[in-house]
Amino acid sequence: MDVVAAENCILYAISIDTLKKMVGEKYKEILFLNCLKKCFQTSVHFNKLDTDVIDNSFDCFKIVNITKGNIVLRKGDRKSTSLIILIQGNIINVSIE
């Protein structure tokens, strides 16, 4: 897909190979968690938490790849799953009664 600037932009670019050499094979997880951490720190709600609480919470996150048609969250799981962040793709709510 082509990506077109909708307005004047300043971009920082690095190749995947260089990024892997710098931070390792788990570069996607590292980038995501660092971006998420920054969002938490600047959030009106999450920035009220102690910095250590935020830092220690990221060990609990895991990135899960789910293929099209598979269930992301079951109705009974809602009690144990508090936060799901969709990184890429689209999910729908399907209610089967």
N, CA, C and O atoms as a GROMACS GRO file, in nm:
protein
  388
    1MET      N    1   0.084  -0.117   0.000
    1MET     CA    2   0.000   0.000   0.000
    1MET      C    3   0.089   0.123   0.000
    1MET      O    4   0.195   0.123   0.062
    2ASP      N    5   0.046   0.227  -0.069
    2ASP     CA    6   0.115   0.355  -0.067
    2ASP      C    7   0.065   0.436   0.052
    2ASP      O    8  -0.053   0.434   0.084
    3VAL      N    9   0.155   0.507   0.115
    3VAL     CA   10   0.120   0.596   0.223
    3VAL      C   11   0.153   0.737   0.177
    3VAL      O   12   0.265   0.764   0.134
    4VAL      N   13   0.055   0.827   0.185
    4VAL     CA   14   0.070   0.964   0.135
    4VAL      C   15   0.054   1.061   0.252
    4VAL      O   16  -0.036   1.046   0.335
    5ALA      N   17   0.142   1.160   0.258
    5ALA     CA   18   0.134   1.261   0.363
    5ALA      C   19   0.013   1.351   0.338
    5ALA      O   20   0.001   1.409   0.230
    6ALA      N   21  -0.075   1.363   0.434
    6ALA     CA   22  -0.193   1.448   0.422
    6ALA      C   23  -0.157   1.594   0.451
    6ALA      O   24  -0.234   1.684   0.419
    7GLU      N   25  -0.040   1.615   0.511
    7GLU     CA   26   0.011   1.750   0.539
    7GLU      C   27   0.163   1.738   0.550
    7GLU      O   28   0.216   1.627   0.543
    8ASN      N   29   0.231   1.848   0.567
    8ASN     CA   30   0.377   1.843   0.583
    8ASN      C   31   0.411   1.759   0.706
    8ASN      O   32   0.350   1.775   0.811
    9CYS      N   33   0.509   1.671   0.690
    9CYS     CA   34   0.545   1.578   0.797
    9CYS      C   35   0.697   1.576   0.817
    9CYS      O   36   0.773   1.606   0.726
   10ILE      N   37   0.737   1.540   0.935
   10ILE     CA   38   0.875   1.507   0.964
   10ILE      C   39   0.874   1.363   1.012
   10ILE      O   40   0.805   1.330   1.108
   11LEU      N   41   0.950   1.277   0.946
   11LEU     CA   42   0.951   1.134   0.979
   11LEU      C   43   1.091   1.092   1.018
   11LEU      O   44   1.190   1.143   0.966
   12TYR      N   45   1.099   0.999   1.109
   12TYR     CA   46   1.224   0.933   1.142
   12TYR      C   47   1.210   0.792   1.088
   12TYR      O   48   1.111   0.724   1.116
   13ALA      N   49   1.307   0.746   1.011
   13ALA     CA   50   1.298   0.614   0.949
   13ALA      C   51   1.422   0.531   0.982
   13ALA      O   52   1.533   0.583   0.990
   14ILE      N   53   1.400   0.402   1.000
   14ILE     CA   54   1.510   0.308   1.023
   14ILE      C   55   1.468   0.176   0.962
   14ILE      O   56   1.350   0.140   0.965
   15SER      N   57   1.562   0.104   0.907
   15SER     CA   58   1.528  -0.025   0.845
   15SER      C   59   1.499  -0.128   0.954
   15SER      O   60   1.547  -0.116   1.066
   16ILE      N   61   1.422  -0.229   0.919
   16ILE     CA   62   1.389  -0.337   1.012
   16ILE      C   63   1.517  -0.409   1.054
   16ILE      O   64   1.533  -0.443   1.171
   17ASP      N   65   1.608  -0.432   0.959
   17ASP     CA   66   1.732  -0.501   0.992
   17ASP      C   67   1.813  -0.425   1.096
   17ASP      O   68   1.865  -0.486   1.190
   18THR      N   69   1.823  -0.293   1.080
   18THR     CA   70   1.897  -0.212   1.177
   18THR      C   71   1.828  -0.213   1.312
   18THR      O   72   1.892  -0.223   1.416
   19LEU      N   73   1.695  -0.203   1.310
   19LEU     CA   74   1.619  -0.205   1.435
   19LEU      C   75   1.639  -0.338   1.509
   19LEU      O   76   1.655  -0.340   1.631
   20LYS      N   77   1.637  -0.449   1.434
   20LYS     CA   78   1.660  -0.581   1.495
   20LYS      C   79   1.799  -0.589   1.558
   20LYS      O   80   1.816  -0.646   1.666
   21LYS      N   81   1.899  -0.532   1.490
   21LYS     CA   82   2.034  -0.532   1.544
   21LYS      C   83   2.042  -0.449   1.672
   21LYS      O   84   2.115  -0.483   1.764
   22MET      N   85   1.966  -0.340   1.676
   22MET     CA   86   1.970  -0.251   1.792
   22MET      C   87   1.900  -0.308   1.913
   22MET      O   88   1.955  -0.304   2.024
   23VAL      N   89   1.778  -0.361   1.895
   23VAL     CA   90   1.697  -0.402   2.011
   23VAL      C   91   1.662  -0.551   2.013
   23VAL      O   92   1.607  -0.599   2.112
   24GLY      N   93   1.693  -0.623   1.907
   24GLY     CA   94   1.668  -0.767   1.905
   24GLY      C   95   1.544  -0.806   1.825
   24GLY      O   96   1.474  -0.722   1.769
   25GLU      N   97   1.521  -0.935   1.822
   25GLU     CA   98   1.412  -0.992   1.743
   25GLU      C   99   1.274  -0.951   1.793
   25GLU      O  100   1.178  -0.952   1.716
   26LYS      N  101   1.262  -0.915   1.918
   26LYS     CA  102   1.132  -0.876   1.974
   26LYS      C  103   1.109  -0.726   1.959
   26LYS      O  104   1.046  -0.664   2.044
   27TYR      N  105   1.160  -0.669   1.851
   27TYR     CA  106   1.150  -0.524   1.831
   27TYR      C  107   1.006  -0.475   1.828
   27TYR      O  108   0.978  -0.365   1.876
   28LYS      N  109   0.914  -0.554   1.773
   28LYS     CA  110   0.772  -0.512   1.768
   28LYS      C  111   0.716  -0.495   1.909
   28LYS      O  112   0.652  -0.394   1.939
   29GLU      N  113   0.741  -0.593   1.995
   29GLU     CA  114   0.693  -0.587   2.132
   29GLU      C  115   0.755  -0.470   2.206
   29GLU      O  116   0.686  -0.398   2.280
   30ILE      N  117   0.885  -0.450   2.187
   30ILE     CA  118   0.955  -0.342   2.255
   30ILE      C  119   0.900  -0.206   2.212
   30ILE      O  120   0.875  -0.121   2.297
   31LEU      N  121   0.882  -0.186   2.082
   31LEU     CA  122   0.828  -0.059   2.033
   31LEU      C  123   0.686  -0.037   2.086
   31LEU      O  124   0.654   0.072   2.133
   32PHE      N  125   0.604  -0.139   2.078
   32PHE     CA  126   0.466  -0.126   2.123
   32PHE      C  127   0.459  -0.092   2.272
   32PHE      O  128   0.387  -0.001   2.312
   33LEU      N  129   0.534  -0.167   2.353
   33LEU     CA  130   0.528  -0.145   2.497
   33LEU      C  131   0.583  -0.008   2.535
   33LEU      O  132   0.532   0.055   2.628
   34ASN      N  133   0.685   0.038   2.466
   34ASN     CA  134   0.738   0.173   2.495
   34ASN      C  135   0.638   0.281   2.456
   34ASN      O  136   0.622   0.380   2.528
   35CYS      N  137   0.570   0.263   2.343
   35CYS     CA  138   0.465   0.359   2.304
   35CYS      C  139   0.350   0.356   2.403
   35CYS      O  140   0.298   0.460   2.442
   36LEU      N  141   0.310   0.237   2.444
   36LEU     CA  142   0.202   0.222   2.541
   36LEU      C  143   0.240   0.285   2.674
   36LEU      O  144   0.157   0.351   2.738
   37LYS      N  145   0.363   0.265   2.716
   37LYS     CA  146   0.411   0.324   2.842
   37LYS      C  147   0.401   0.476   2.835
   37LYS      O  148   0.357   0.540   2.930
   38LYS      N  149   0.443   0.535   2.724
   38LYS     CA  150   0.436   0.680   2.707
   38LYS      C  151   0.291   0.728   2.712
   38LYS      O  152   0.261   0.831   2.772
   39CYS      N  153   0.201   0.654   2.650
   39CYS     CA  154   0.058   0.688   2.654
   39CYS      C  155   0.005   0.685   2.796
   39CYS      O  156  -0.070   0.773   2.837
   40PHE      N  157   0.043   0.583   2.871
   40PHE     CA  158  -0.002   0.572   3.010
   40PHE      C  159   0.051   0.689   3.093
   40PHE      O  160  -0.021   0.745   3.176
   41GLN      N  161   0.176   0.726   3.070
   41GLN     CA  162   0.236   0.834   3.148
   41GLN      C  163   0.172   0.969   3.119
   41GLN      O  164   0.167   1.055   3.206
   42THR      N  165   0.121   0.988   2.998
   42THR     CA  166   0.062   1.117   2.961
   42THR      C  167  -0.091   1.117   2.970
   42THR      O  168  -0.155   1.219   2.947
   43SER      N  169  -0.149   1.003   3.002
   43SER     CA  170  -0.293   0.991   3.014
   43SER      C  171  -0.346   1.065   3.137
   43SER      O  172  -0.282   1.063   3.242
   44VAL      N  173  -0.458   1.129   3.123
   44VAL     CA  174  -0.522   1.199   3.235
   44VAL      C  175  -0.553   1.100   3.348
   44VAL      O  176  -0.547   1.137   3.466
   45HIS      N  177  -0.587   0.977   3.313
   45HIS     CA  178  -0.628   0.879   3.414
   45HIS      C  179  -0.510   0.796   3.465
   45HIS      O  180  -0.495   0.779   3.586
   46PHE      N  181  -0.429   0.745   3.374
   46PHE     CA  182  -0.320   0.656   3.414
   46PHE      C  183  -0.203   0.730   3.478
   46PHE      O  184  -0.128   0.669   3.555
   47ASN      N  185  -0.184   0.858   3.448
   47ASN     CA  186  -0.069   0.927   3.505
   47ASN      C  187  -0.083   0.951   3.656
   47ASN      O  188   0.010   0.997   3.721
   48LYS      N  189  -0.200   0.919   3.710
   48LYS     CA  190  -0.219   0.928   3.855
   48LYS      C  191  -0.155   0.810   3.927
   48LYS      O  192  -0.135   0.813   4.049
   49LEU      N  193  -0.123   0.706   3.852
   49LEU     CA  194  -0.060   0.587   3.911
   49LEU      C  195   0.087   0.614   3.938
   49LEU      O  196   0.150   0.696   3.870
   50ASP      N  197   0.140   0.547   4.036
   50ASP     CA  198   0.282   0.554   4.067
   50ASP      C  199   0.361   0.503   3.946
   50ASP      O  200   0.321   0.406   3.882
   51THR      N  201   0.472   0.567   3.915
   51THR     CA  202   0.555   0.529   3.800
   51THR      C  203   0.600   0.384   3.808
   51THR      O  204   0.603   0.315   3.706
   52ASP      N  205   0.633   0.336   3.927
   52ASP     CA  206   0.674   0.197   3.943
   52ASP      C  207   0.560   0.101   3.910
   52ASP      O  208   0.584  -0.007   3.854
   53VAL      N  209   0.439   0.138   3.943
   53VAL     CA  210   0.323   0.054   3.912
   53VAL      C  211   0.309   0.041   3.760
   53VAL      O  212   0.287  -0.068   3.708
   54ILE      N  213   0.323   0.153   3.690
   54ILE     CA  214   0.314   0.151   3.543
   54ILE      C  215   0.428   0.066   3.487
   54ILE      O  216   0.404  -0.023   3.405
   55ASP      N  217   0.551   0.092   3.530
   55ASP     CA  218   0.667   0.018   3.478
   55ASP      C  219   0.653  -0.132   3.500
   55ASP      O  220   0.683  -0.211   3.410
   56ASN      N  221   0.608  -0.172   3.618
   56ASN     CA  222   0.598  -0.315   3.650
   56ASN      C  223   0.479  -0.382   3.582
   56ASN      O  224   0.476  -0.504   3.569
   57SER      N  225   0.381  -0.304   3.539
   57SER     CA  226   0.263  -0.361   3.474
   57SER      C  227   0.291  -0.415   3.335
   57SER      O  228   0.220  -0.504   3.288
   58PHE      N  229   0.394  -0.364   3.270
   58PHE     CA  230   0.417  -0.402   3.131
   58PHE      C  231   0.467  -0.544   3.114
   58PHE      O  232   0.460  -0.599   3.005
   59ASP      N  233   0.518  -0.604   3.220
   59ASP     CA  234   0.557  -0.744   3.214
   59ASP      C  235   0.435  -0.833   3.198
   59ASP      O  236   0.447  -0.948   3.155
   60CYS      N  237   0.317  -0.783   3.233
   60CYS     CA  238   0.193  -0.860   3.226
   60CYS      C  239   0.134  -0.862   3.085
   60CYS      O  240   0.058  -0.953   3.051
   61PHE      N  241   0.168  -0.763   3.004
   61PHE     CA  242   0.113  -0.757   2.868
   61PHE      C  243   0.178  -0.862   2.780
   61PHE      O  244   0.296  -0.894   2.795
   62LYS      N  245   0.100  -0.916   2.687
   62LYS     CA  246   0.156  -1.005   2.587
   62LYS      C  247   0.088  -0.974   2.454
   62LYS      O  248  -0.030  -0.938   2.450
   63ILE      N  249   0.162  -0.988   2.347
   63ILE     CA  250   0.108  -0.966   2.214
   63ILE      C  251   0.060  -1.100   2.160
   63ILE      O  252   0.135  -1.198   2.160
   64VAL      N  253  -0.064  -1.104   2.115
   64VAL     CA  254  -0.125  -1.226   2.066
   64VAL      C  255  -0.173  -1.202   1.923
   64VAL      O  256  -0.243  -1.105   1.896
   65ASN      N  257  -0.134  -1.290   1.832
   65ASN     CA  258  -0.182  -1.283   1.695
   65ASN      C  259  -0.303  -1.374   1.682
   65ASN      O  260  -0.295  -1.493   1.713
   66ILE      N  261  -0.413  -1.319   1.637
   66ILE     CA  262  -0.536  -1.397   1.622
   66ILE      C  263  -0.578  -1.390   1.476
   66ILE      O  264  -0.589  -1.282   1.417
   67THR      N  265  -0.602  -1.506   1.417
   67THR     CA  266  -0.639  -1.510   1.276
   67THR      C  267  -0.788  -1.483   1.258
   67THR      O  268  -0.868  -1.504   1.348
   68LYS      N  269  -0.821  -1.436   1.140
   68LYS     CA  270  -0.959  -1.400   1.106
   68LYS      C  271  -1.054  -1.514   1.137
   68LYS      O  272  -1.029  -1.630   1.104
   69GLY      N  273  -1.165  -1.480   1.202
   69GLY     CA  274  -1.268  -1.578   1.235
   69GLY      C  275  -1.254  -1.640   1.373
   69GLY      O  276  -1.348  -1.703   1.422
   70ASN      N  277  -1.138  -1.625   1.436
   70ASN     CA  278  -1.118  -1.680   1.570
   70ASN      C  279  -1.170  -1.584   1.676
   70ASN      O  280  -1.173  -1.463   1.656
   71ILE      N  281  -1.210  -1.639   1.788
   71ILE     CA  282  -1.267  -1.559   1.896
   71ILE      C  283  -1.155  -1.484   1.970
   71ILE      O  284  -1.055  -1.543   2.009
   72VAL      N  285  -1.174  -1.355   1.987
   72VAL     CA  286  -1.080  -1.271   2.060
   72VAL      C  287  -1.109  -1.276   2.209
   72VAL      O  288  -1.017  -1.287   2.290
   73LEU      N  289  -1.234  -1.268   2.245
   73LEU     CA  290  -1.276  -1.264   2.385
   73LEU      C  291  -1.409  -1.337   2.399
   73LEU      O  292  -1.506  -1.303   2.331
   74ARG      N  293  -1.414  -1.435   2.486
   74ARG     CA  294  -1.540  -1.507   2.512
   74ARG      C  295  -1.619  -1.433   2.619
   74ARG      O  296  -1.562  -1.363   2.703
   75LYS      N  297  -1.749  -1.448   2.614
   75LYS     CA  298  -1.838  -1.378   2.705
   75LYS      C  299  -1.799  -1.397   2.852
   75LYS      O  300  -1.801  -1.300   2.928
   76GLY      N  301  -1.764  -1.516   2.894
   76GLY     CA  302  -1.728  -1.544   3.032
   76GLY      C  303  -1.590  -1.491   3.073
   76GLY      O  304  -1.560  -1.482   3.192
   77ASP      N  305  -1.506  -1.457   2.975
   77ASP     CA  306  -1.370  -1.409   3.004
   77ASP      C  307  -1.368  -1.266   3.054
   77ASP      O  308  -1.266  -1.221   3.107
   78ARG      N  309  -1.475  -1.193   3.040
   78ARG     CA  310  -1.475  -1.050   3.072
   78ARG      C  311  -1.438  -1.023   3.218
   78ARG      O  312  -1.388  -0.915   3.249
   79LYS      N  313  -1.463  -1.118   3.307
   79LYS     CA  314  -1.431  -1.099   3.448
   79LYS      C  315  -1.280  -1.097   3.471
   79LYS      O  316  -1.232  -1.026   3.560
   80SER      N  317  -1.204  -1.175   3.393
   80SER     CA  318  -1.060  -1.183   3.415
   80SER      C  319  -0.980  -1.097   3.318
   80SER      O  320  -0.860  -1.077   3.340
   81THR      N  321  -1.041  -1.046   3.213
   81THR     CA  322  -0.971  -0.963   3.115
   81THR      C  323  -1.020  -0.820   3.128
   81THR      O  324  -1.136  -0.791   3.098
   82SER      N  325  -0.931  -0.732   3.171
   82SER     CA  326  -0.972  -0.594   3.196
   82SER      C  327  -0.941  -0.500   3.080
   82SER      O  328  -1.014  -0.404   3.058
   83LEU      N  329  -0.833  -0.527   3.006
   83LEU     CA  330  -0.790  -0.435   2.903
   83LEU      C  331  -0.734  -0.512   2.785
   83LEU      O  332  -0.642  -0.593   2.800
   84ILE      N  333  -0.788  -0.487   2.668
   84ILE     CA  334  -0.737  -0.543   2.543
   84ILE      C  335  -0.712  -0.425   2.452
   84ILE      O  336  -0.798  -0.339   2.436
   85ILE      N  337  -0.594  -0.420   2.391
   85ILE     CA  338  -0.559  -0.312   2.300
   85ILE      C  339  -0.540  -0.371   2.162
   85ILE      O  340  -0.453  -0.456   2.141
   86LEU      N  341  -0.621  -0.327   2.068
   86LEU     CA  342  -0.612  -0.374   1.930
   86LEU      C  343  -0.502  -0.295   1.861
   86LEU      O  344  -0.512  -0.173   1.846
   87ILE      N  345  -0.398  -0.363   1.818
   87ILE     CA  346  -0.285  -0.297   1.753
   87ILE      C  347  -0.310  -0.285   1.603
   87ILE      O  348  -0.282  -0.182   1.543
   88GLN      N  349  -0.362  -0.390   1.544
   88GLN     CA  350  -0.381  -0.392   1.400
   88GLN      C  351  -0.500  -0.480   1.368
   88GLN      O  352  -0.520  -0.583   1.432
   89GLY      N  353  -0.580  -0.439   1.271
   89GLY     CA  354  -0.693  -0.520   1.229
   89GLY      C  355  -0.825  -0.462   1.273
   89GLY      O  356  -0.834  -0.344   1.309
   90ASN      N  357  -0.927  -0.544   1.271
   90ASN     CA  358  -1.062  -0.503   1.303
   90ASN      C  359  -1.132  -0.616   1.377
   90ASN      O  360  -1.120  -0.732   1.338
   91ILE      N  361  -1.204  -0.586   1.482
   91ILE     CA  362  -1.280  -0.687   1.553
   91ILE      C  363  -1.427  -0.646   1.556
   91ILE      O  364  -1.460  -0.528   1.547
   92ILE      N  365  -1.514  -0.743   1.570
   92ILE     CA  366  -1.658  -0.715   1.576
   92ILE      C  367  -1.717  -0.787   1.696
   92ILE      O  368  -1.663  -0.888   1.742
   93ASN      N  369  -1.827  -0.734   1.745
   93ASN     CA  370  -1.899  -0.795   1.855
   93ASN      C  371  -2.007  -0.884   1.795
   93ASN      O  372  -2.098  -0.836   1.726
   94VAL      N  373  -1.997  -1.013   1.823
   94VAL     CA  374  -2.096  -1.108   1.772
   94VAL      C  375  -2.166  -1.169   1.891
   94VAL      O  376  -2.105  -1.238   1.972
   95SER      N  377  -2.295  -1.144   1.901
   95SER     CA  378  -2.374  -1.198   2.013
   95SER      C  379  -2.454  -1.316   1.963
   95SER      O  380  -2.543  -1.301   1.880
   96ILE      N  381  -2.421  -1.434   2.015
   96ILE     CA  382  -2.494  -1.554   1.981
   96ILE      C  383  -2.573  -1.596   2.102
   96ILE      O  384  -2.514  -1.634   2.204
   97GLU      N  385  -2.701  -1.592   2.094
   97GLU     CA  386  -2.787  -1.625   2.207
   97GLU      C  387  -2.848  -1.761   2.186
   97GLU      O  388  -2.923  -1.809   2.271
   0.00000   0.00000   0.00000
